[in-house]
Amino acid sequence: MTERRLLLATGNAGKVREIRRALRGLSLPVVGLDDVLPGPSPAERGRTFAANARAKGLHYSRRWPGPVLAEDSGLEIEALGGAPGVRSARFSAPRPTDEKNNRKVLRLLGSLPAKDRKARFVCAMVLAVRGRIVGEFRGQVRGRIGLAPRGTSGFGYDPLFYYPPLGKTFAELPPDVKNGISHRGRAVRKLRAFVEKKKKALSGDRPDRA
């Protein structure tokens, strides 16, 4: 394999920013889909975050000669039976937006008290090379859904996701602080450790999970 750049298999600009920041200093240069493989992404038909991440990783690793990092992530709200889950990005379809998704969550939860607004962010990542998954990584963080959006940083459900240990929503946190505790940040740290310790993974060895 001559291509040493790591392809981030996502068109979500917010995710690209966060993952790039979290991977600073890694020996692999990072490129995004829009840089090298523009065009529509494959449909996400999996019933779990891990299934969607695997599908994207395998799809793009057959088109890209180097390593591919794919992920799927989203919000699970206990009072909504785990929704929006894998439909997090398109929860307010048709024509979903972050703002519409947040409004729908608030409408569905209504005036439920804080103790009944438990939620967690979940991230599943896979590292794939030439049509083979060589590593899988998972991260999650627990919090609760606020009564109204707060903060202007981040993206997605960040303005609603209240993290009790810091007393702020994710959208109120500086990017480096959020990356230090977020579901995506936790998964990326596992990926970094894997890549730094097991460089053979980029040659298509047996998959590891973390």
N, C-alpha and C positions, 0 to 999 in steps of 0.2 A: 504494500500500500504506500503510495507516494504522497497522497493528500493528507496533510497533518492538521488541517483546520477542522475545528469542531463545529458542525452545523447544528444550530438551534432550530428544531423543527416546529416553529410556531410563528404565526403571523400577528400575534398579539403584541403590540408595541410595548405595553406595560410589562409583560412577562420578559420580553427580550431585554429591557433595561435592567430589571431586577436580576436576571440570571447573569448578564454580562458583568454587573457590579459584583455579584457574589463569586464569580470565577476569575476576578482580577488576580494576576500573578500566576495563573495556571500555565503550564508549559505549552498548552495548545491555544493557538489563536482562535477566536470565536467569530463565526459569521452567522447571519440570520437568513431566513428563507428569502426575504426580499432582496438580499444581496446576490444570491447565486441561483435560486430556484423559484423565481416568482410564478404566481399562478394560483389557482384554487387548491385548497387543501382537501384531503380525502374526508368523506363524511364520517362523523363520529357516531358509530352505531353500538358501541359497547355498553354494557350494563354497569360497568365499574370504571373508575378512573384508571386502574391498572390496565384494563382491556383496551381502552382508548389509547393510552400511552404506547402500549405494545404495537398496536396497529399502525400508529403514526411512525414509530421508530422503524418498523420493518419496511413500511412503504418508502420512506425517504432514504433508508440505507441501501435500497436497491437502485437508487438514482444518484446517490452521492458516493464518491469513491473513498471518502474518509469516515471518521466516526460521526455518529448522529446522536444528539440528545433530544429526546421527545418527552413531553410531559402532559398530563391532564390533571386539572385541579379544580376545586370548587368548594362551595359552602354547603354544609349539612346542618339543618336546623331540627332539633329534637321534636319540637311541637308540630312540625310539618312532616313528620315521618321520614326525615332525612332529606327532604326537598330543600333547595332545588337540585342538589346532587350533581349528577353528570350533565344536567340541563342548566347549570348555573349561568353560562354565557347567553343562553337563549331562553331564559325563564319567562320573559315577557313577549315571546314571539307572538305574532309576526313582527318583523323589524325591531328586534330587541336593542336596547341601549342600556348602559350602566344605570342611568337615572331611572328608566322604566323598571328595570329589574329591582332596584332598591325600593321604589314605590310599591311594587307588587308585594314584596316581602313585608313591608310595614302594614299594608292593608290586610294581609292574611293573618298577621299576628295581632293586629288590633291593639287593645289595651292590656294584653297579658302582662302580668308583673315580671320583674327581672328574673325571679327564680324559675319562671317558665319559658324563658327566652334563650335557653342554652343552645350553643352552636359550636361548630368546629370547622376550620379550614383543613382540607386534606389535599396533599399533592402526591402524585405517583409519577416517577421518572424512570425512563429506561435509556440505557446506552446501547446502541446497536451499531454493528459493523458488517457491511456487505450482506445484508439479509439475515443477520443473526443477532439475537439479543445477548449481550455479554454482561450486563449488570442491571439490576433493578433497585430502586431506592424510594423510600416513602417518608414523608414528613407530615405532621399534623400539629395543630395548635387549638386549644380550647378557649372559648370566651362566651360572649352572649351578644344578642342583637339589641342595639339601643332603640330608644323611642323615636329618634330623629337622626338624620345624617349629621356628622360632625367631622370637620377637617377638610383640607383641600389637597392633601398629598395622596399618593397611591392611585388605585383604580378599582374598578369592579365594586365589590361589596365592602371595601375598606372603610368608607364613612359610617357604616352601620356596625361593623365588628368591633365591639368593645372588649379590651384586654384588661381584666381586673388587676393583675399584678402591677401594671403601669398607670392604671386609671385613665386610659385614653383609648380612642379608636385607632385602628391602624392608619387611618387617613390623617391623624394628628401627630404621627411619629415621623421623625426624619428617616430617610431611606435606609441609612446604615443601621439604625436602631431596629426598624421593622425587619430587615434582612436577618438580624441576629436572633429573632424569635419566631419568625413566620414559618409556616408549613413549607413554603418553597425554599426558604433559606436553610431549613433543617435537612431537606432532601439534598440540596446542592452540597452541603458540607459532607454528607455521606459519599456523594459522587466524587468530590475532590479527593477524599481520603482513598477511595478505591483507585482512581486514576493514578495518584501519586505512588501508591504502593504496588499496584498491579498493572504495570504498563503493557503486559501481554494481553490485557483485555482488548486493546485496540487492534489486535491481530486476529480476534475471533475465537478466543478461548471459551471454556464453559462458563455459563452465566452464574453470577453471584447475586445474592439478594441482601438488602440491608434495610 
